[in-house]
């Protein structure tokens, strides 16, 4: 049976600094993985989740314009 990669943590870190660190680590993991491999795809998915969470945090830092 093939090894399934660890695709994503159940919860992302709660601070922007922790998310940025995880983003860097995940980019390195993506870059080491063979293009199109399950590890590569999982890293790309996680990068997207991290970027969405960073954007959410940044939106909360600035009140919306009225």
Buried (B, 14 or more C-beta within 10 A) or exposed (E): EEEEBEEBEEEBBEEEEEBEEBBEEBBEBBEEBEEEEBBBBBBEBBBEBBEEBBEEEEEEEEEEEE
